[in-house]
Amino acid sequence: MSTNPQPKRREFFYGLGASLGSVAFSSLLAAEENKAVGTEPRKGHLPAKAKNCIFLTMEGGPSHIDTFDPKPKLQQLHLKEFTRSGEQKSAMESGKRYYVQSPFKFNKVGQSGADMAENWSHLAGVADEICFFRGCQVDSVNHPTAMYQLNCGNRFGGDPGVGAWVNYGLGSENQNLPGFIVLPEVSYPQGGAANWSNGYLPAQFQGTPLRPKGSPILDLFPPEGITAEHQRQNLDLIAQLNQQHQKRHAYHDELGARMESYELAFRMQMQVPGVLDLKQEPQETLDLYGVGKEPTDSFGRKCLLARKLVQQGVRFVQLYHGSWDSHDYIERAHGNLVGAVDQPIAALIADLKRTGLLDETLIVWCGEFGRTPDNGVRGGTAYGRDHNPHAMTYWLAGGGVNAGHTIGATDETGMQAVENVAHIRDFHVTLLRLLGLDDNKLTYYHAGRFKQLSQFGGKVISELIA
């Protein structure tokens, strides 16, 4: 007689229904857990120095070879032509090519002897506060998909941005300001606002972009004749009606997030004007950041505003500067770009240190990929570089990083990372760790499983942490 008889038809469907019920019940429990998370400040999973993050995004892909990773070998190979082919090679990196030496000389700067192109004259003064990482790699050579992977961990978009994850994990120290603020260019980066989306997280964790021209936030001030008391009465009435509606649709978190956004907007009218007004800053501070002169005025304002925002308890501030996509004439293109950001970034580091905020503020400088040591022959030779996902340099400062060190290395031409090689997901995991967050614990139940920034886990790059 069989010890495992086949179940009868009725027993089979009964068991199937029970299993579906358990899945549904688990889903409801997870939804309740997700719903309980608000924007109030929370402790991380692990001890950490960093409480806030300023994320300096050089959109377009800055060349590591012409900034922080010198390659003398390219002087010997300069203008040497060759042909690259292979099934795994993109159309951009295939075909007839020629090597390009860097147009910039490099210096050893600071007591650490960090390699830095000579046109980073201001940043050289704070080099000992920086940890350079040359081992990072990504998966895409296309700007939008690479931007999504840098910002969301997912090349195809739709997932929460890094700032949204940090805001979700730690909450905001200032309930009168958004926990995640973005300072974009007039033209949004490739991929658009999805780069700072909340994705599947509750809507209150999405990034709030401030307009680079005109009023940073539209309708920041109430219309003439409308007092704060009038606004309060209107909000109370709307809240009452929304709460009645929410009781009938308890799992529609968009309504709750909209109610919170109304309240936050009301509170922001009290605090934001003072925070955004740079005229209150001493002239000495404005001069430090290069505000009021070209070419540093625009990015200088962003860096100074970032310092003021983290000083007010904003958890994550992301700054954009572009475009670093220098396929041709890299001496002119990168020269102008470095000239616009060098002084403001150095000032940000020095100012945070002066105000005692550098230890608790993590600064990240990065692009979406690196550049190739060679260029395609496109009607002649205009010295530039194509996209390179296999090697790039990111750097970090403040917030418990291993300052004064250079970690990782690329090959003799800068085409491939060869030492301390790490995927961008490992860099994300390390960034979270510096803020006291464990990527494996910072999860959110969505679409039937618990999701995380790294997608499916990563490894902390321990060498980057002091």
C-alpha positions as CSV (number, residue, x, y, z in Angstrom):
1,M,0.0,0.0,0.0
2,S,1.4,3.4,-0.9
3,T,2.4,5.7,2.0
4,N,1.8,8.9,-0.2
5,P,-1.6,8.4,-1.7
6,Q,-2.7,11.0,-4.4
7,P,-5.0,13.6,-2.9
8,K,-8.6,13.6,-4.0
9,R,-9.8,16.4,-6.3
10,R,-11.7,18.1,-3.4
11,E,-8.6,18.0,-1.1
12,F,-6.4,19.4,-3.9
13,F,-8.5,22.5,-4.4
14,Y,-8.9,23.0,-0.7
15,G,-5.2,23.0,-0.2
16,L,-4.7,25.3,-3.2
17,G,-7.2,27.8,-1.7
18,A,-5.4,27.6,1.7
19,S,-2.0,28.4,0.1
20,L,-3.4,31.3,-1.9
21,G,-5.0,32.6,1.3
22,S,-1.7,32.5,3.1
23,V,0.0,34.4,0.3
24,A,-2.7,37.0,0.4
25,F,-2.5,37.2,4.2
26,S,1.3,37.7,4.0
27,S,0.8,40.4,1.4
28,L,-1.6,42.2,3.7
29,L,0.7,42.0,6.6
30,A,3.6,43.3,4.5
31,A,1.4,46.2,3.2
32,E,0.6,47.1,6.8
33,E,4.3,47.1,7.7
34,N,5.1,49.3,4.7
35,K,2.3,51.7,5.4
36,A,3.5,52.2,9.0
37,V,6.7,53.9,7.9
38,G,6.6,57.7,7.9
39,T,9.0,60.6,7.5
40,E,9.9,60.9,11.2
41,P,13.7,60.5,11.9
42,R,14.8,56.9,12.6
43,K,18.0,55.1,13.7
44,G,19.9,53.2,11.1
45,H,20.7,49.5,11.4
46,L,24.4,50.1,12.3
47,P,26.5,52.8,14.0
48,A,27.7,55.4,11.5
49,K,29.2,58.9,11.4
50,A,27.3,60.1,8.4
51,K,23.7,61.4,8.9
52,N,23.2,63.2,5.6
53,C,24.5,62.9,2.0
54,I,25.3,65.4,-0.7
55,F,25.4,63.5,-4.0
56,L,27.3,65.4,-6.7
57,T,26.2,64.0,-10.1
58,M,28.3,64.9,-13.1
59,E,25.8,63.8,-15.8
60,G,27.3,62.7,-19.1
61,G,30.2,60.6,-17.8
62,P,33.3,62.5,-16.7
63,S,36.6,61.1,-18.0
64,H,38.6,59.4,-15.1
65,I,41.7,59.6,-17.4
66,D,41.5,63.4,-17.6
67,T,40.6,64.0,-13.9
68,F,41.9,61.6,-11.3
69,D,43.5,58.6,-13.0
70,P,46.5,59.6,-15.1
71,K,47.7,57.2,-17.8
72,P,51.3,58.0,-19.0
73,K,51.1,55.0,-21.4
74,L,48.7,57.0,-23.6
75,Q,51.6,59.5,-24.3
76,Q,53.3,56.6,-26.1
77,L,50.2,55.5,-27.9
78,H,48.8,58.9,-28.8
79,L,47.1,58.9,-32.3
80,K,48.1,55.2,-32.9
81,E,45.2,53.7,-34.9
82,F,43.8,50.2,-34.4
83,T,40.6,48.3,-35.1
84,R,38.4,46.9,-32.3
85,S,35.8,44.2,-33.0
86,G,33.8,41.5,-31.2
87,E,30.3,40.4,-30.6
88,Q,30.3,41.9,-27.1
89,K,31.4,45.3,-28.3
90,S,28.9,48.1,-28.9
91,A,28.8,50.0,-32.2
92,M,30.3,53.0,-30.4
93,E,33.5,51.2,-29.2
94,S,34.0,49.1,-32.4
95,G,35.6,49.8,-35.7
96,K,38.6,52.0,-36.5
97,R,39.9,53.8,-33.4
98,Y,42.9,55.9,-32.3
99,Y,44.4,56.4,-28.8
100,V,44.2,59.9,-27.2
101,Q,46.6,61.1,-24.5
102,S,45.2,63.5,-21.8
103,P,45.6,67.2,-22.7
104,F,46.0,67.9,-19.0
105,K,49.1,67.5,-16.8
106,F,48.7,65.8,-13.5
107,N,50.1,66.7,-10.0
108,K,50.5,64.8,-6.8
109,V,48.5,66.8,-4.3
110,G,48.1,66.9,-0.5
111,Q,50.0,64.9,2.0
112,S,48.4,61.8,0.5
113,G,49.9,62.4,-2.9
114,A,46.6,62.0,-4.7
115,D,46.7,62.2,-8.5
116,M,44.7,65.2,-9.8
117,A,44.7,67.0,-13.1
118,E,46.3,70.4,-12.8
119,N,43.0,72.3,-13.6
120,W,41.5,71.1,-10.3
121,S,43.4,73.8,-8.5
122,H,40.9,74.4,-5.7
123,L,40.1,70.8,-5.1
124,A,43.8,70.1,-4.7
125,G,43.7,72.1,-1.5
126,V,41.3,69.6,0.2
127,A,42.6,66.4,-1.4
128,D,43.4,64.9,2.0
129,E,39.7,64.9,2.8
130,I,38.9,62.7,-0.2
131,C,38.9,59.0,-0.8
132,F,39.2,58.1,-4.5
133,F,37.8,54.8,-5.8
134,R,39.0,53.7,-9.3
135,G,37.5,50.2,-9.4
136,C,33.8,50.9,-10.1
137,Q,32.0,49.3,-13.1
138,V,28.5,49.5,-14.5
139,D,26.5,47.6,-17.2
140,S,25.4,50.1,-19.7
141,V,27.0,52.5,-22.2
142,N,23.7,54.4,-22.8
143,H,23.1,57.6,-20.8
144,P,19.5,57.0,-19.7
145,T,20.0,53.4,-18.6
146,A,23.3,54.1,-17.0
147,M,21.7,57.1,-15.1
148,Y,18.9,54.9,-13.9
149,Q,21.4,52.3,-12.7
150,L,23.5,55.0,-10.9
151,N,20.5,56.5,-9.3
152,C,18.1,53.6,-8.8
153,G,20.1,50.4,-9.1
154,N,18.0,49.3,-12.1
155,R,18.9,50.1,-15.7
156,F,15.2,50.1,-16.8
157,G,13.9,52.8,-14.3
158,G,10.8,52.7,-12.2
159,D,12.6,51.8,-9.0
160,P,13.3,54.2,-6.0
161,G,16.2,56.6,-6.2
162,V,19.1,56.3,-3.8
163,G,17.9,59.4,-2.0
164,A,14.4,57.9,-1.6
165,W,15.9,54.7,-0.1
166,V,18.0,56.8,2.4
167,N,14.9,58.9,3.2
168,Y,12.9,55.8,3.7
169,G,15.5,54.2,5.9
170,L,16.4,57.2,8.1
171,G,13.5,59.6,7.8
172,S,13.9,63.3,7.9
173,E,15.4,65.4,10.7
174,N,13.3,68.4,9.7
175,Q,9.6,67.8,9.2
176,N,9.2,71.3,7.6
177,L,11.4,70.4,4.6
178,P,11.4,67.4,2.2
179,G,13.9,64.7,3.2
180,F,15.2,64.3,-0.3
181,I,15.9,67.5,-2.4
182,V,17.2,67.6,-6.0
183,L,19.0,70.6,-7.5
184,P,18.9,69.9,-11.3
185,E,20.0,71.8,-14.3
186,V,17.5,73.8,-16.4
187,S,17.4,70.7,-18.6
188,Y,16.7,67.6,-16.6
189,P,19.3,64.7,-16.9
190,Q,18.7,61.9,-19.4
191,G,15.9,59.7,-18.0
192,G,14.2,62.8,-16.5
193,A,12.5,62.9,-13.1
194,A,12.5,59.1,-12.8
195,N,16.1,59.5,-11.6
196,W,14.8,60.8,-8.2
197,S,11.5,58.9,-8.2
198,N,10.0,57.1,-5.1
199,G,9.3,54.1,-7.4
200,Y,7.3,51.6,-5.4
201,L,8.1,53.3,-2.0
202,P,5.4,55.6,-0.5
203,A,5.2,58.8,-2.5
204,Q,6.4,61.0,0.4
205,F,10.0,59.6,-0.1
206,Q,10.4,60.9,-3.7
207,G,12.9,63.7,-4.5
208,T,11.7,67.3,-4.6
209,P,13.4,69.2,-7.4
210,L,14.0,72.9,-6.9
211,R,13.9,75.0,-10.1
212,P,17.3,76.4,-11.1
213,K,15.8,79.6,-12.5
214,G,13.2,81.9,-11.1
215,S,11.4,80.9,-7.9
216,P,12.9,77.5,-6.7
217,I,9.4,76.4,-5.9
218,L,6.3,77.6,-7.6
219,D,3.5,79.1,-5.5
220,L,5.8,79.3,-2.5
221,F,4.0,82.4,-1.3
222,P,0.2,82.5,-0.9
223,P,-1.8,84.9,-3.2
224,E,-2.4,88.4,-2.0
225,G,-5.2,88.6,0.5
226,I,-4.9,84.9,1.6
227,T,-3.6,84.6,5.2
228,A,-2.1,81.7,6.9
229,E,-5.3,81.3,8.9
230,H,-7.3,81.0,5.6
231,Q,-4.9,78.4,4.4
232,R,-5.1,76.4,7.6
233,Q,-8.9,76.4,7.5
234,N,-8.9,75.2,3.9
235,L,-6.4,72.4,4.6
236,D,-8.4,71.3,7.6
237,L,-11.5,71.0,5.5
238,I,-9.6,69.1,2.7
239,A,-8.0,66.8,5.3
240,Q,-11.5,66.0,6.8
241,L,-12.9,65.1,3.4
242,N,-9.8,63.1,2.4
243,Q,-9.8,61.2,5.7
244,Q,-13.4,60.1,5.1
245,H,-12.4,59.0,1.6
246,Q,-9.3,57.2,2.9
247,K,-11.3,55.1,5.3
248,R,-13.1,53.6,2.3
249,H,-9.8,53.0,0.4
250,A,-7.3,52.2,3.2
251,Y,-4.6,50.8,0.9
252,H,-4.4,53.7,-1.6
253,D,-1.3,55.3,-0.1
254,E,-1.3,57.9,-2.8
255,L,-4.1,59.7,-1.1
256,G,-2.3,59.7,2.2
257,A,0.9,61.0,0.5
258,R,-1.1,63.8,-1.1
259,M,-2.5,64.8,2.3
260,E,1.0,64.8,3.7
261,S,2.3,66.9,0.8
262,Y,-0.4,69.5,1.4
263,E,0.7,69.8,5.1
264,L,4.4,69.8,4.1
265,A,3.8,72.6,1.6
266,F,2.1,74.7,4.2
267,R,5.0,74.2,6.6
268,M,7.5,74.9,3.9
269,Q,6.1,78.4,3.4
270,M,7.3,79.2,6.9
271,Q,10.9,77.9,6.5
272,V,11.9,77.6,2.9
273,P,12.2,81.3,2.0
274,G,14.8,81.8,4.6
275,V,16.8,78.7,3.7
276,L,16.8,79.5,0.0
277,D,17.8,83.1,0.4
278,L,21.5,83.3,-0.2
279,K,21.5,87.0,0.3
280,Q,21.6,86.4,4.0
281,E,25.0,84.7,3.6
282,P,28.2,86.8,4.4
283,Q,30.0,88.1,1.3
284,E,33.0,86.0,2.4
285,T,31.0,82.8,2.1
286,L,29.6,83.8,-1.3
287,D,33.1,84.5,-2.5
288,L,34.3,81.2,-1.2
289,Y,31.8,79.3,-3.4
290,G,32.3,81.6,-6.4
291,V,28.8,83.0,-6.2
292,G,28.3,86.1,-8.3
293,K,31.0,85.4,-10.9
294,E,31.4,83.2,-13.9
295,P,31.8,80.3,-14.5
296,T,31.2,79.3,-10.9
297,D,28.0,81.1,-10.0
298,S,25.4,78.5,-11.0
299,F,27.1,75.5,-9.4
300,G,28.4,77.6,-6.5
301,R,24.8,78.5,-5.6
302,K,23.9,74.8,-5.6
303,C,26.8,73.8,-3.4
304,L,26.1,76.6,-0.9
305,L,22.4,75.7,-0.9
306,A,23.3,72.1,-0.3
307,R,25.3,73.0,2.8
308,K,22.4,75.1,4.1
309,L,19.9,72.3,3.5
310,V,21.9,69.6,5.3
311,Q,22.5,72.2,8.1
312,Q,18.6,72.4,8.3
313,G,18.3,68.6,8.6
314,V,17.6,67.6,5.0
315,R,18.7,64.0,4.7
316,F,19.7,63.7,1.1
317,V,20.6,66.5,-1.4
318,Q,21.5,65.6,-5.0
319,L,23.2,68.2,-7.3
320,Y,23.4,67.8,-11.1
321,H,26.0,69.3,-13.4
322,G,26.3,68.4,-17.1
323,S,27.0,67.6,-19.7
324,W,30.3,65.8,-19.3
325,D,29.7,63.8,-22.5
326,S,33.0,64.9,-24.2
327,H,33.2,62.8,-27.4
328,D,35.3,65.5,-29.1
329,Y,37.5,68.4,-28.0
330,I,37.9,67.1,-24.5
331,E,40.5,69.7,-23.5
332,R,38.0,72.5,-24.1
333,A,34.9,70.6,-22.9
334,H,36.3,69.1,-19.7
335,G,38.4,72.3,-19.1
336,N,35.2,74.4,-19.0
337,L,33.3,71.9,-17.0
338,V,36.0,71.6,-14.3
339,G,36.3,75.3,-14.2
340,A,32.7,75.6,-13.3
341,V,32.7,73.0,-10.4
342,D,36.2,73.0,-9.0
343,Q,35.9,76.0,-6.7
344,P,32.3,75.3,-5.5
345,I,33.1,71.7,-4.6
346,A,36.3,72.6,-2.8
347,A,34.4,75.3,-1.0
348,L,31.6,72.9,0.0
349,I,34.2,70.5,1.6
350,A,36.0,73.4,3.4
351,D,32.8,75.0,4.6
352,L,31.3,71.8,6.0
353,K,34.6,71.2,7.8
354,R,34.6,74.7,9.2
355,T,31.1,74.4,10.5
356,G,31.7,71.0,12.0
357,L,29.4,69.2,9.6
358,L,31.9,67.3,7.4
359,D,32.1,64.3,9.8
360,E,28.3,63.7,9.6
361,T,27.9,64.6,5.9
362,L,28.8,62.1,3.2
363,I,29.8,63.7,-0.1
364,V,29.8,61.6,-3.2
365,W,31.2,62.7,-6.6
366,C,30.3,60.5,-9.6
367,G,29.1,60.2,-13.2
368,E,27.1,57.3,-14.8
369,F,30.2,55.8,-16.5
370,G,33.8,56.5,-17.4
371,R,35.4,57.3,-20.7
372,T,37.6,55.2,-23.1
373,P,41.3,55.8,-23.7
374,D,40.6,56.0,-27.4
375,N,38.1,57.5,-29.8
376,G,36.4,56.6,-33.0
377,V,37.6,58.0,-36.3
378,R,34.7,60.2,-37.3
379,G,35.8,62.4,-40.2
380,G,39.1,63.2,-38.6
381,T,40.7,63.3,-35.2
382,A,39.0,65.6,-32.6
383,Y,40.5,64.5,-29.4
384,G,37.7,63.1,-27.3
385,R,36.5,59.9,-25.7
386,D,33.6,57.4,-25.9
387,H,31.6,55.8,-23.1
388,N,33.3,53.2,-20.9
389,P,31.3,51.1,-18.4
390,H,34.4,49.1,-17.4
391,A,36.4,51.7,-15.5
392,M,35.6,55.0,-13.8
393,T,36.6,57.0,-10.7
394,Y,34.2,58.0,-8.0
395,W,35.3,59.8,-4.9
396,L,33.9,60.4,-1.4
397,A,34.6,62.8,1.4
398,G,33.4,63.3,5.0
399,G,31.0,60.9,6.8
400,G,33.5,58.3,7.9
401,V,35.2,57.6,4.6
402,N,38.9,56.5,4.3
403,A,40.1,60.0,3.6
404,G,43.5,60.6,2.0
405,H,43.5,57.2,0.2
406,T,43.2,56.0,-3.4
407,I,41.5,52.6,-3.7
408,G,41.5,50.4,-6.8
409,A,43.3,50.8,-10.1
410,T,42.7,50.5,-13.8
411,D,45.0,49.0,-16.5
412,E,47.8,51.0,-18.2
413,T,45.4,52.7,-20.6
414,G,42.4,53.2,-18.2
415,M,40.1,50.9,-20.2
416,Q,39.5,48.3,-17.5
417,A,39.3,48.3,-13.7
418,V,41.8,45.6,-12.5
419,E,42.2,46.1,-8.8
420,N,39.4,46.3,-6.1
421,V,36.9,45.9,-8.9
422,A,33.4,46.5,-7.7
423,H,30.0,46.8,-9.4
424,I,27.9,49.9,-8.9
425,R,25.6,47.8,-6.6
426,D,28.6,47.3,-4.3
427,F,29.1,51.1,-4.3
428,H,25.4,51.6,-3.4
429,V,25.7,49.1,-0.6
430,T,28.8,50.9,0.7
431,L,27.1,54.3,0.5
432,L,24.2,52.9,2.6
433,R,26.6,51.4,5.1
434,L,28.3,54.7,5.6
435,L,24.9,56.1,6.5
436,G,24.3,53.3,9.0
437,L,21.9,51.3,6.7
438,D,22.2,47.6,5.8
439,D,21.0,47.0,2.2
440,N,19.8,43.5,3.1
441,K,17.6,45.0,5.8
442,L,16.5,48.1,4.0
443,T,13.8,46.4,2.0
444,Y,10.2,47.0,0.8
445,Y,7.6,44.5,-0.1
446,H,6.4,45.0,-3.6
447,A,5.1,42.8,-6.4
448,G,5.3,39.6,-4.3
449,R,8.8,40.0,-2.9
450,F,11.0,42.2,-0.7
451,K,13.0,44.5,-2.8
452,Q,16.2,46.5,-2.1
453,L,18.4,49.2,-3.7
454,S,21.1,46.7,-4.9
455,Q,18.4,44.6,-6.6
456,F,19.7,41.2,-5.3
457,G,22.5,42.1,-2.8
458,G,26.0,43.4,-2.9
459,K,29.3,43.6,-1.0
460,V,30.5,46.5,1.1
461,I,33.7,47.9,-0.3
462,S,35.4,48.0,3.2
463,E,38.5,49.8,1.9
464,L,36.4,53.0,1.4
465,I,35.4,53.1,5.1
466,A,37.8,54.5,7.7
